[in-house]
Amino acid sequence: MEVRYEDALALLREHTKNENLVKHGMAVAAALRAYARKFGEDEELWRITGLLHDLDYEEYPALSEHTHYTARWLREAGYPNAIVHAILAHNDVNGVPRDDMLSHALFACDELTGLITATALVRPNKSIIGLEASSVRKKMKDKAFARGVNREDVIKGAEELGVTLDEHIAFVIAAMTEEADALGLRGIAA
């Protein structure tokens, strides 16, 4: 089965009405596509994995259920096993090992994209453009800021990818900046 981003986006919108969750999927997709390019992997496959990683989250947010419905839906639709495996592996509750680069990259980008988005949106211009890794690191230290973001997972994700945290943050900011318009992070004019 050839998997297309547009079809995956339609599937995501079918199960996700919250536009912020859709944009989160798009942010992770942008980051994974950039990592696929860096590692010489299949950009479209990685991008779709990022897009669909939280497909069932709005309907089944409990960690014990999250990703199980996604896995079933994607298998039934004929999506590649590599996508299903990475999605199952990004939820530690499942106990599925992250034993390939796609799984590591998905885990590494998931929480971080949320932190980057939140940091961009509190800037006066509400833009990701020009956002520095140091600003994200500073906000990361403030436990009250974006408290839903698991900081330990952000750190562990960079370690699993074998990159420094600053390198990882800067890389993901750059990837998300390429999609600033679609993510609603272009900002407002000064």
Secondary structure, DSSP 8 states (H G I E B T S, - for coil): ----HHHHHHHHHHH---HHHHHHHHHHHHHHHHHHHHHT--HHHHHHHHHHTTTTTTT--STTTTTHHHHHHHHHTT--HHHHHHHHHTSGGG-----SHHHHHHHHHHHHHHHHHHHHHTSTT--STT--HHHHHHHHH-TTTTTTS-HHHHHHHHHHHTS-HHHHHHHHHHHHHHTHHHHT-S----
